[in-house]
Amino acid sequence: MIDRLAYIRHLGDRESVDALTPTLDRIVIDRGAEVEMDARAMQVLRQRVPVVAFVNNHYAGYAPETVRHLAAAVESQKPGGD
């Protein structure tokens, strides 16, 4: 049974992203630096509690690609990862 967890939401500005693209099928705002910082924070958090992250399309323009970047960044933060 999990009695605690960290829940992280990556929500964007709908108006800003919609002004850049009508299709939400590609990254239109570079959030790479934020994703890297969040990955480091998630790695620290997951030493104490399970971590769940949510990303919507309006965070950077295309949630699936943002999730791939976030997952890779978290994986690279593991001890022994380069």
mmCIF file as gemmi writes it, N, C-alpha and C atoms, coordinates in Angstrom:
data_model
loop_
_atom_site.group_PDB
_atom_site.id
_atom_site.type_symbol
_atom_site.label_atom_id
_atom_site.label_alt_id
_atom_site.label_comp_id
_atom_site.label_asym_id
_atom_site.label_entity_id
_atom_site.label_seq_id
_atom_site.pdbx_PDB_ins_code
_atom_site.Cartn_x
_atom_site.Cartn_y
_atom_site.Cartn_z
_atom_site.occupancy
_atom_site.B_iso_or_equiv
_atom_site.pdbx_formal_charge
_atom_site.auth_seq_id
_atom_site.auth_asym_id
_atom_site.pdbx_PDB_model_num
ATOM 1 N N . MET Axp A 1 ? 0.839 -1.19 0 1 0 ? 1 A 1
ATOM 2 C CA . MET Axp A 1 ? 0 0 0 1 0 ? 1 A 1
ATOM 3 C C . MET Axp A 1 ? 0.879 1.246 0 1 0 ? 1 A 1
ATOM 4 N N . ILE Axp A 2 ? 0.565 2.175 -0.879 1 0 ? 2 A 1
ATOM 5 C CA . ILE Axp A 2 ? 1.289 3.44 -0.948 1 0 ? 2 A 1
ATOM 6 C C . ILE Axp A 2 ? 0.521 4.469 -0.132 1 0 ? 2 A 1
ATOM 7 N N . ASP Axp A 3 ? 1.182 5.028 0.867 1 0 ? 3 A 1
ATOM 8 C CA . ASP Axp A 3 ? 0.494 6.042 1.662 1 0 ? 3 A 1
ATOM 9 C C . ASP Axp A 3 ? 0.93 7.455 1.307 1 0 ? 3 A 1
ATOM 10 N N . ARG Axp A 4 ? 2.029 7.57 0.522 1 0 ? 4 A 1
ATOM 11 C CA . ARG Axp A 4 ? 2.485 8.885 0.078 1 0 ? 4 A 1
ATOM 12 C C . ARG Axp A 4 ? 3.056 8.752 -1.321 1 0 ? 4 A 1
ATOM 13 N N . LEU Axp A 5 ? 2.968 9.814 -2.078 1 0 ? 5 A 1
ATOM 14 C CA . LEU Axp A 5 ? 3.6 9.857 -3.39 1 0 ? 5 A 1
ATOM 15 C C . LEU Axp A 5 ? 3.76 11.312 -3.795 1 0 ? 5 A 1
ATOM 16 N N . ALA Axp A 6 ? 4.611 11.539 -4.765 1 0 ? 6 A 1
ATOM 17 C CA . ALA Axp A 6 ? 4.78 12.877 -5.348 1 0 ? 6 A 1
ATOM 18 C C . ALA Axp A 6 ? 4.072 12.876 -6.692 1 0 ? 6 A 1
ATOM 19 N N . TYR Axp A 7 ? 3.263 13.889 -6.91 1 0 ? 7 A 1
ATOM 20 C CA . TYR Axp A 7 ? 2.494 14.028 -8.154 1 0 ? 7 A 1
ATOM 21 C C . TYR Axp A 7 ? 2.928 15.337 -8.798 1 0 ? 7 A 1
ATOM 22 N N . ILE Axp A 8 ? 3.51 15.237 -9.988 1 0 ? 8 A 1
ATOM 23 C CA . ILE Axp A 8 ? 4.036 16.406 -10.683 1 0 ? 8 A 1
ATOM 24 C C . ILE Axp A 8 ? 3.228 16.626 -11.955 1 0 ? 8 A 1
ATOM 25 N N . ARG Axp A 9 ? 2.769 17.857 -12.15 1 0 ? 9 A 1
ATOM 26 C CA . ARG Axp A 9 ? 1.973 18.181 -13.33 1 0 ? 9 A 1
ATOM 27 C C . ARG Axp A 9 ? 2.73 19.196 -14.18 1 0 ? 9 A 1
ATOM 28 N N . HIS Axp A 10 ? 2.863 18.886 -15.433 1 0 ? 10 A 1
ATOM 29 C CA . HIS Axp A 10 ? 3.464 19.804 -16.398 1 0 ? 10 A 1
ATOM 30 C C . HIS Axp A 10 ? 2.334 20.333 -17.277 1 0 ? 10 A 1
ATOM 31 N N . LEU Axp A 11 ? 1.847 21.496 -16.909 1 0 ? 11 A 1
ATOM 32 C CA . LEU Axp A 11 ? 0.745 22.115 -17.63 1 0 ? 11 A 1
ATOM 33 C C . LEU Axp A 11 ? 1.268 23.347 -18.337 1 0 ? 11 A 1
ATOM 34 N N . GLY Axp A 12 ? 0.743 23.6 -19.5 1 0 ? 12 A 1
ATOM 35 C CA . GLY Axp A 12 ? 1.202 24.751 -20.26 1 0 ? 12 A 1
ATOM 36 C C . GLY Axp A 12 ? 0.129 25.806 -20.418 1 0 ? 12 A 1
ATOM 37 N N . ASP Axp A 13 ? 0.486 26.814 -21.155 1 0 ? 13 A 1
ATOM 38 C CA . ASP Axp A 13 ? -0.415 27.917 -21.458 1 0 ? 13 A 1
ATOM 39 C C . ASP Axp A 13 ? -1.109 27.616 -22.79 1 0 ? 13 A 1
ATOM 40 N N . ARG Axp A 14 ? -2.349 27.228 -22.701 1 0 ? 14 A 1
ATOM 41 C CA . ARG Axp A 14 ? -3.115 26.829 -23.89 1 0 ? 14 A 1
ATOM 42 C C . ARG Axp A 14 ? -3.09 27.917 -24.961 1 0 ? 14 A 1
ATOM 43 N N . GLU Axp A 15 ? -3.311 29.14 -24.571 1 0 ? 15 A 1
ATOM 44 C CA . GLU Axp A 15 ? -3.371 30.238 -25.528 1 0 ? 15 A 1
ATOM 45 C C . GLU Axp A 15 ? -2.046 30.411 -26.284 1 0 ? 15 A 1
ATOM 46 N N . SER Axp A 16 ? -0.939 30.345 -25.552 1 0 ? 16 A 1
ATOM 47 C CA . SER Axp A 16 ? 0.375 30.517 -26.183 1 0 ? 16 A 1
ATOM 48 C C . SER Axp A 16 ? 0.684 29.4 -27.171 1 0 ? 16 A 1
ATOM 49 N N . VAL Axp A 17 ? 0.426 28.162 -26.761 1 0 ? 17 A 1
ATOM 50 C CA . VAL Axp A 17 ? 0.728 27.026 -27.637 1 0 ? 17 A 1
ATOM 51 C C . VAL Axp A 17 ? -0.212 27.009 -28.838 1 0 ? 17 A 1
ATOM 52 N N . ASP Axp A 18 ? -1.486 27.276 -28.603 1 0 ? 18 A 1
ATOM 53 C CA . ASP Axp A 18 ? -2.444 27.292 -29.716 1 0 ? 18 A 1
ATOM 54 C C . ASP Axp A 18 ? -2.118 28.39 -30.731 1 0 ? 18 A 1
ATOM 55 N N . ALA Axp A 19 ? -1.483 29.464 -30.282 1 0 ? 19 A 1
ATOM 56 C CA . ALA Axp A 19 ? -1.084 30.53 -31.206 1 0 ? 19 A 1
ATOM 57 C C . ALA Axp A 19 ? 0.076 30.078 -32.101 1 0 ? 19 A 1
ATOM 58 N N . LEU Axp A 20 ? 0.839 29.084 -31.645 1 0 ? 20 A 1
ATOM 59 C CA . LEU Axp A 20 ? 1.997 28.603 -32.404 1 0 ? 20 A 1
ATOM 60 C C . LEU Axp A 20 ? 1.677 27.431 -33.322 1 0 ? 20 A 1
ATOM 61 N N . THR Axp A 21 ? 0.669 26.631 -32.952 1 0 ? 21 A 1
ATOM 62 C CA . THR Axp A 21 ? 0.331 25.464 -33.766 1 0 ? 21 A 1
ATOM 63 C C . THR Axp A 21 ? -1.119 25.056 -33.525 1 0 ? 21 A 1
ATOM 64 N N . PRO Axp A 22 ? -1.834 24.704 -34.574 1 0 ? 22 A 1
ATOM 65 C CA . PRO Axp A 22 ? -3.215 24.238 -34.396 1 0 ? 22 A 1
ATOM 66 C C . PRO Axp A 22 ? -3.303 22.719 -34.195 1 0 ? 22 A 1
ATOM 67 N N . THR Axp A 23 ? -2.186 21.996 -34.387 1 0 ? 23 A 1
ATOM 68 C CA . THR Axp A 23 ? -2.271 20.537 -34.446 1 0 ? 23 A 1
ATOM 69 C C . THR Axp A 23 ? -1.738 19.792 -33.229 1 0 ? 23 A 1
ATOM 70 N N . LEU Axp A 24 ? -0.916 20.391 -32.383 1 0 ? 24 A 1
ATOM 71 C CA . LEU Axp A 24 ? -0.364 19.737 -31.196 1 0 ? 24 A 1
ATOM 72 C C . LEU Axp A 24 ? 0.307 18.405 -31.552 1 0 ? 24 A 1
ATOM 73 N N . ASP Axp A 25 ? 1.129 18.442 -32.6 1 0 ? 25 A 1
ATOM 74 C CA . ASP Axp A 25 ? 1.793 17.221 -33.044 1 0 ? 25 A 1
ATOM 75 C C . ASP Axp A 25 ? 3.313 17.348 -33.058 1 0 ? 25 A 1
ATOM 76 N N . ARG Axp A 26 ? 3.818 18.412 -32.426 1 0 ? 26 A 1
ATOM 77 C CA . ARG Axp A 26 ? 5.266 18.613 -32.352 1 0 ? 26 A 1
ATOM 78 C C . ARG Axp A 26 ? 5.566 19.598 -31.232 1 0 ? 26 A 1
ATOM 79 N N . ILE Axp A 27 ? 6.795 19.58 -30.776 1 0 ? 27 A 1
ATOM 80 C CA . ILE Axp A 27 ? 7.239 20.53 -29.76 1 0 ? 27 A 1
ATOM 81 C C . ILE Axp A 27 ? 7.326 21.91 -30.404 1 0 ? 27 A 1
ATOM 82 N N . VAL Axp A 28 ? 6.707 22.898 -29.781 1 0 ? 28 A 1
ATOM 83 C CA . VAL Axp A 28 ? 6.76 24.268 -30.309 1 0 ? 28 A 1
ATOM 84 C C . VAL Axp A 28 ? 7.368 25.252 -29.304 1 0 ? 28 A 1
ATOM 85 N N . ILE Axp A 29 ? 7.509 24.835 -28.056 1 0 ? 29 A 1
ATOM 86 C CA . ILE Axp A 29 ? 8.165 25.643 -27.033 1 0 ? 29 A 1
ATOM 87 C C . ILE Axp A 29 ? 9.249 24.777 -26.407 1 0 ? 29 A 1
ATOM 88 N N . ASP Axp A 30 ? 10.47 25.249 -26.442 1 0 ? 30 A 1
ATOM 89 C CA . ASP Axp A 30 ? 11.589 24.482 -25.886 1 0 ? 30 A 1
ATOM 90 C C . ASP Axp A 30 ? 11.552 24.563 -24.365 1 0 ? 30 A 1
ATOM 91 N N . ARG Axp A 31 ? 11.191 23.468 -23.757 1 0 ? 31 A 1
ATOM 92 C CA . ARG Axp A 31 ? 11.153 23.377 -22.302 1 0 ? 31 A 1
ATOM 93 C C . ARG Axp A 31 ? 12.251 22.432 -21.802 1 0 ? 31 A 1
ATOM 94 N N . GLY Axp A 32 ? 13.265 22.238 -22.631 1 0 ? 32 A 1
ATOM 95 C CA . GLY Axp A 32 ? 14.329 21.299 -22.29 1 0 ? 32 A 1
ATOM 96 C C . GLY Axp A 32 ? 14.993 21.574 -20.957 1 0 ? 32 A 1
ATOM 97 N N . ALA Axp A 33 ? 15.304 22.833 -20.668 1 0 ? 33 A 1
ATOM 98 C CA . ALA Axp A 33 ? 15.965 23.165 -19.409 1 0 ? 33 A 1
ATOM 99 C C . ALA Axp A 33 ? 15.059 22.843 -18.217 1 0 ? 33 A 1
ATOM 100 N N . GLU Axp A 34 ? 13.767 23.164 -18.346 1 0 ? 34 A 1
ATOM 101 C CA . GLU Axp A 34 ? 12.829 22.867 -17.259 1 0 ? 34 A 1
ATOM 102 C C . GLU Axp A 34 ? 12.676 21.365 -17.064 1 0 ? 34 A 1
ATOM 103 N N . VAL Axp A 35 ? 12.599 20.634 -18.166 1 0 ? 35 A 1
ATOM 104 C CA . VAL Axp A 35 ? 12.463 19.181 -18.082 1 0 ? 35 A 1
ATOM 105 C C . VAL Axp A 35 ? 13.686 18.577 -17.391 1 0 ? 35 A 1
ATOM 106 N N . GLU Axp A 36 ? 14.864 19.052 -17.717 1 0 ? 36 A 1
ATOM 107 C CA . GLU Axp A 36 ? 16.089 18.549 -17.074 1 0 ? 36 A 1
ATOM 108 C C . GLU Axp A 36 ? 16.086 18.839 -15.575 1 0 ? 36 A 1
ATOM 109 N N . MET Axp A 37 ? 15.687 20.05 -15.194 1 0 ? 37 A 1
ATOM 110 C CA . MET Axp A 37 ? 15.622 20.397 -13.768 1 0 ? 37 A 1
ATOM 111 C C . MET Axp A 37 ? 14.583 19.542 -13.05 1 0 ? 37 A 1
ATOM 112 N N . ASP Axp A 38 ? 13.44 19.347 -13.686 1 0 ? 38 A 1
ATOM 113 C CA . ASP Axp A 38 ? 12.404 18.516 -13.082 1 0 ? 38 A 1
ATOM 114 C C . ASP Axp A 38 ? 12.864 17.073 -12.945 1 0 ? 38 A 1
ATOM 115 N N . ALA Axp A 39 ? 13.607 16.581 -13.901 1 0 ? 39 A 1
ATOM 116 C CA . ALA Axp A 39 ? 14.128 15.212 -13.837 1 0 ? 39 A 1
ATOM 117 C C . ALA Axp A 39 ? 15.05 15.053 -12.626 1 0 ? 39 A 1
ATOM 118 N N . ARG Axp A 40 ? 15.887 16.042 -12.384 1 0 ? 40 A 1
ATOM 119 C CA . ARG Axp A 40 ? 16.766 15.979 -11.203 1 0 ? 40 A 1
ATOM 120 C C . ARG Axp A 40 ? 15.941 15.968 -9.921 1 0 ? 40 A 1
ATOM 121 N N . ALA Axp A 41 ? 14.918 16.82 -9.864 1 0 ? 41 A 1
ATOM 122 C CA . ALA Axp A 41 ? 14.052 16.858 -8.683 1 0 ? 41 A 1
ATOM 123 C C . ALA Axp A 41 ? 13.312 15.537 -8.503 1 0 ? 41 A 1
ATOM 124 N N . MET Axp A 42 ? 12.842 14.966 -9.61 1 0 ? 42 A 1
ATOM 125 C CA . MET Axp A 42 ? 12.132 13.689 -9.53 1 0 ? 42 A 1
ATOM 126 C C . MET Axp A 42 ? 13.046 12.58 -9.034 1 0 ? 42 A 1
ATOM 127 N N . GLN Axp A 43 ? 14.29 12.601 -9.456 1 0 ? 43 A 1
ATOM 128 C CA . GLN Axp A 43 ? 15.236 11.577 -9.017 1 0 ? 43 A 1
ATOM 129 C C . GLN Axp A 43 ? 15.453 11.667 -7.503 1 0 ? 43 A 1
ATOM 130 N N . VAL Axp A 44 ? 15.526 12.874 -6.977 1 0 ? 44 A 1
ATOM 131 C CA . VAL Axp A 44 ? 15.67 13.054 -5.526 1 0 ? 44 A 1
ATOM 132 C C . VAL Axp A 44 ? 14.403 12.588 -4.812 1 0 ? 44 A 1
ATOM 133 N N . LEU Axp A 45 ? 13.258 13.015 -5.314 1 0 ? 45 A 1
ATOM 134 C CA . LEU Axp A 45 ? 11.986 12.632 -4.696 1 0 ? 45 A 1
ATOM 135 C C . LEU Axp A 45 ? 11.788 11.13 -4.67 1 0 ? 45 A 1
ATOM 136 N N . ARG Axp A 46 ? 12.135 10.457 -5.763 1 0 ? 46 A 1
ATOM 137 C CA . ARG Axp A 46 ? 11.852 9.022 -5.834 1 0 ? 46 A 1
ATOM 138 C C . ARG Axp A 46 ? 12.721 8.189 -4.912 1 0 ? 46 A 1
ATOM 139 N N . GLN Axp A 47 ? 13.681 8.809 -4.265 1 0 ? 47 A 1
ATOM 140 C CA . GLN Axp A 47 ? 14.434 8.115 -3.225 1 0 ? 47 A 1
ATOM 141 C C . GLN Axp A 47 ? 13.596 7.963 -1.952 1 0 ? 47 A 1
ATOM 142 N N . ARG Axp A 48 ? 12.541 8.775 -1.842 1 0 ? 48 A 1
ATOM 143 C CA . ARG Axp A 48 ? 11.693 8.758 -0.645 1 0 ? 48 A 1
ATOM 144 C C . ARG Axp A 48 ? 10.283 8.257 -0.911 1 0 ? 48 A 1
ATOM 145 N N . VAL Axp A 49 ? 9.732 8.596 -2.086 1 0 ? 49 A 1
ATOM 146 C CA . VAL Axp A 49 ? 8.34 8.247 -2.393 1 0 ? 49 A 1
ATOM 147 C C . VAL Axp A 49 ? 8.208 7.927 -3.875 1 0 ? 49 A 1
ATOM 148 N N . PRO Axp A 50 ? 7.195 7.149 -4.253 1 0 ? 50 A 1
ATOM 149 C CA . PRO Axp A 50 ? 6.931 6.961 -5.679 1 0 ? 50 A 1
ATOM 150 C C . PRO Axp A 50 ? 6.581 8.311 -6.319 1 0 ? 50 A 1
ATOM 151 N N . VAL Axp A 51 ? 6.978 8.483 -7.573 1 0 ? 51 A 1
ATOM 152 C CA . VAL Axp A 51 ? 6.735 9.737 -8.286 1 0 ? 51 A 1
ATOM 153 C C . VAL Axp A 51 ? 5.87 9.455 -9.512 1 0 ? 51 A 1
ATOM 154 N N . VAL Axp A 52 ? 4.824 10.25 -9.678 1 0 ? 52 A 1
ATOM 155 C CA . VAL Axp A 52 ? 3.941 10.176 -10.83 1 0 ? 52 A 1
ATOM 156 C C . VAL Axp A 52 ? 3.996 11.534 -11.521 1 0 ? 52 A 1
ATOM 157 N N . ALA Axp A 53 ? 4.16 11.53 -12.84 1 0 ? 53 A 1
ATOM 158 C CA . ALA Axp A 53 ? 4.207 12.79 -13.582 1 0 ? 53 A 1
ATOM 159 C C . ALA Axp A 53 ? 3.124 12.8 -14.652 1 0 ? 53 A 1
ATOM 160 N N . PHE Axp A 54 ? 2.55 13.955 -14.864 1 0 ? 54 A 1
ATOM 161 C CA . PHE Axp A 54 ? 1.528 14.172 -15.878 1 0 ? 54 A 1
ATOM 162 C C . PHE Axp A 54 ? 1.999 15.321 -16.764 1 0 ? 54 A 1
ATOM 163 N N . VAL Axp A 55 ? 1.875 15.143 -18.072 1 0 ? 55 A 1
ATOM 164 C CA . VAL Axp A 55 ? 2.246 16.198 -19.024 1 0 ? 55 A 1
ATOM 165 C C . VAL Axp A 55 ? 1.08 16.398 -19.981 1 0 ? 55 A 1
ATOM 166 N N . ASN Axp A 56 ? 0.662 17.659 -20.166 1 0 ? 56 A 1
ATOM 167 C CA . ASN Axp A 56 ? -0.372 17.887 -21.176 1 0 ? 56 A 1
ATOM 168 C C . ASN Axp A 56 ? 0.249 18.475 -22.435 1 0 ? 56 A 1
ATOM 169 N N . ASN Axp A 57 ? -0.491 18.447 -23.518 1 0 ? 57 A 1
ATOM 170 C CA . ASN Axp A 57 ? 0.02 18.928 -24.798 1 0 ? 57 A 1
ATOM 171 C C . ASN Axp A 57 ? 0.419 20.394 -24.762 1 0 ? 57 A 1
ATOM 172 N N . HIS Axp A 58 ? -0.214 21.172 -23.94 1 0 ? 58 A 1
ATOM 173 C CA . HIS Axp A 58 ? 0.053 22.603 -23.933 1 0 ? 58 A 1
ATOM 174 C C . HIS Axp A 58 ? 1.297 22.981 -23.138 1 0 ? 58 A 1
ATOM 175 N N . TYR Axp A 59 ? 1.969 22.029 -22.555 1 0 ? 59 A 1
ATOM 176 C CA . TYR Axp A 59 ? 3.224 22.325 -21.865 1 0 ? 59 A 1
ATOM 177 C C . TYR Axp A 59 ? 4.299 22.755 -22.867 1 0 ? 59 A 1
ATOM 178 N N . ALA Axp A 60 ? 4.478 21.972 -23.926 1 0 ? 60 A 1
ATOM 179 C CA . ALA Axp A 60 ? 5.49 22.303 -24.942 1 0 ? 60 A 1
ATOM 180 C C . ALA Axp A 60 ? 4.955 22.152 -26.366 1 0 ? 60 A 1
ATOM 181 N N . GLY Axp A 61 ? 3.757 21.589 -26.505 1 0 ? 61 A 1
ATOM 182 C CA . GLY Axp A 61 ? 3.175 21.433 -27.826 1 0 ? 61 A 1
ATOM 183 C C . GLY Axp A 61 ? 2.831 20.006 -28.186 1 0 ? 61 A 1
ATOM 184 N N . TYR Axp A 62 ? 3.487 19.03 -27.539 1 0 ? 62 A 1
ATOM 185 C CA . TYR Axp A 62 ? 3.255 17.626 -27.891 1 0 ? 62 A 1
ATOM 186 C C . TYR Axp A 62 ? 3.665 16.758 -26.706 1 0 ? 62 A 1
ATOM 187 N N . ALA Axp A 63 ? 2.68 16.349 -25.919 1 0 ? 63 A 1
ATOM 188 C CA . ALA Axp A 63 ? 2.941 15.622 -24.678 1 0 ? 63 A 1
ATOM 189 C C . ALA Axp A 63 ? 3.774 14.346 -24.865 1 0 ? 63 A 1
ATOM 190 N N . PRO Axp A 64 ? 3.506 13.51 -25.875 1 0 ? 64 A 1
ATOM 191 C CA . PRO Axp A 64 ? 4.303 12.281 -25.996 1 0 ? 64 A 1
ATOM 192 C C . PRO Axp A 64 ? 5.809 12.547 -26.105 1 0 ? 64 A 1
ATOM 193 N N . GLU Axp A 65 ? 6.197 13.557 -26.849 1 0 ? 65 A 1
ATOM 194 C CA . GLU Axp A 65 ? 7.627 13.864 -26.979 1 0 ? 65 A 1
ATOM 195 C C . GLU Axp A 65 ? 8.184 14.425 -25.676 1 0 ? 65 A 1
ATOM 196 N N . THR Axp A 66 ? 7.402 15.235 -24.987 1 0 ? 66 A 1
ATOM 197 C CA . THR Axp A 66 ? 7.84 15.764 -23.695 1 0 ? 66 A 1
ATOM 198 C C . THR Axp A 66 ? 8.035 14.622 -22.696 1 0 ? 66 A 1
ATOM 199 N N . VAL Axp A 67 ? 7.123 13.668 -22.699 1 0 ? 67 A 1
ATOM 200 C CA . VAL Axp A 67 ? 7.241 12.519 -21.792 1 0 ? 67 A 1
ATOM 201 C C . VAL Axp A 67 ? 8.498 11.708 -22.114 1 0 ? 67 A 1
ATOM 202 N N . ARG Axp A 68 ? 8.777 11.509 -23.401 1 0 ? 68 A 1
ATOM 203 C CA . ARG Axp A 68 ? 9.998 10.779 -23.779 1 0 ? 68 A 1
ATOM 204 C C . ARG Axp A 68 ? 11.245 11.507 -23.269 1 0 ? 68 A 1
ATOM 205 N N . HIS Axp A 69 ? 11.265 12.81 -23.426 1 0 ? 69 A 1
ATOM 206 C CA . HIS Axp A 69 ? 12.406 13.602 -22.956 1 0 ? 69 A 1
ATOM 207 C C . HIS Axp A 69 ? 12.517 13.516 -21.436 1 0 ? 69 A 1
ATOM 208 N N . LEU Axp A 70 ? 11.399 13.65 -20.733 1 0 ? 70 A 1
ATOM 209 C CA . LEU Axp A 70 ? 11.407 13.58 -19.272 1 0 ? 70 A 1
ATOM 210 C C . LEU Axp A 70 ? 11.871 12.21 -18.793 1 0 ? 70 A 1
ATOM 211 N N . ALA Axp A 71 ? 11.356 11.149 -19.389 1 0 ? 71 A 1
ATOM 212 C CA . ALA Axp A 71 ? 11.754 9.793 -18.985 1 0 ? 71 A 1
ATOM 213 C C . ALA Axp A 71 ? 13.244 9.564 -19.225 1 0 ? 71 A 1
ATOM 214 N N . ALA Axp A 72 ? 13.752 10.01 -20.361 1 0 ? 72 A 1
ATOM 215 C CA . ALA Axp A 72 ? 15.182 9.856 -20.652 1 0 ? 72 A 1
ATOM 216 C C . ALA Axp A 72 ? 16.019 10.671 -19.674 1 0 ? 72 A 1
ATOM 217 N N . ALA Axp A 73 ? 15.557 11.856 -19.342 1 0 ? 73 A 1
ATOM 218 C CA . ALA Axp A 73 ? 16.306 12.703 -18.404 1 0 ? 73 A 1
ATOM 219 C C . ALA Axp A 73 ? 16.315 12.092 -17.009 1 0 ? 73 A 1
ATOM 220 N N . VAL Axp A 74 ? 15.199 11.535 -16.581 1 0 ? 74 A 1
ATOM 221 C CA . VAL Axp A 74 ? 15.153 10.873 -15.26 1 0 ? 74 A 1
ATOM 222 C C . VAL Axp A 74 ? 16.088 9.676 -15.267 1 0 ? 74 A 1
ATOM 223 N N . GLU Axp A 75 ? 16.052 8.896 -16.321 1 0 ? 75 A 1
ATOM 224 C CA . GLU Axp A 75 ? 16.903 7.71 -16.423 1 0 ? 75 A 1
ATOM 225 C C . GLU Axp A 75 ? 18.376 8.112 -16.37 1 0 ? 75 A 1
ATOM 226 N N . SER Axp A 76 ? 18.738 9.204 -17.019 1 0 ? 76 A 1
ATOM 227 C CA . SER Axp A 76 ? 20.14 9.622 -17.033 1 0 ? 76 A 1
ATOM 228 C C . SER Axp A 76 ? 20.604 10.169 -15.686 1 0 ? 76 A 1
ATOM 229 N N . GLN Axp A 77 ? 19.653 10.49 -14.801 1 0 ? 77 A 1
ATOM 230 C CA . GLN Axp A 77 ? 19.985 11.004 -13.47 1 0 ? 77 A 1
ATOM 231 C C . GLN Axp A 77 ? 20.256 9.877 -12.472 1 0 ? 77 A 1
ATOM 232 N N . LYS Axp A 78 ? 20 8.633 -12.868 1 0 ? 78 A 1
ATOM 233 C CA . LYS Axp A 78 ? 20.238 7.507 -11.954 1 0 ? 78 A 1
ATOM 234 C C . LYS Axp A 78 ? 21.712 7.43 -11.605 1 0 ? 78 A 1
ATOM 235 N N . PRO Axp A 79 ? 22.017 7 -10.382 1 0 ? 79 A 1
ATOM 236 C CA . PRO Axp A 79 ? 23.425 6.816 -10.032 1 0 ? 79 A 1
ATOM 237 C C . PRO Axp A 79 ? 24.102 5.897 -11.04 1 0 ? 79 A 1
ATOM 238 N N . GLY Axp A 80 ? 25.227 6.307 -11.531 1 0 ? 80 A 1
ATOM 239 C CA . GLY Axp A 80 ? 25.945 5.523 -12.531 1 0 ? 80 A 1
ATOM 240 C C . GLY Axp A 80 ? 25.544 5.866 -13.935 1 0 ? 80 A 1
ATOM 241 N N . GLY Axp A 81 ? 24.441 6.651 -14.108 1 0 ? 81 A 1
ATOM 242 C CA . GLY Axp A 81 ? 24.02 7.084 -15.454 1 0 ? 81 A 1
ATOM 243 C C . GLY Axp A 81 ? 24.864 8.242 -15.912 1 0 ? 81 A 1
ATOM 244 N N . ASP Axp A 82 ? 25.08 8.347 -17.204 1 0 ? 82 A 1
ATOM 245 C CA . ASP Axp A 82 ? 25.921 9.444 -17.725 1 0 ? 82 A 1
ATOM 246 C C . ASP Axp A 82 ? 25.09 10.468 -18.442 1 0 ? 82 A 1
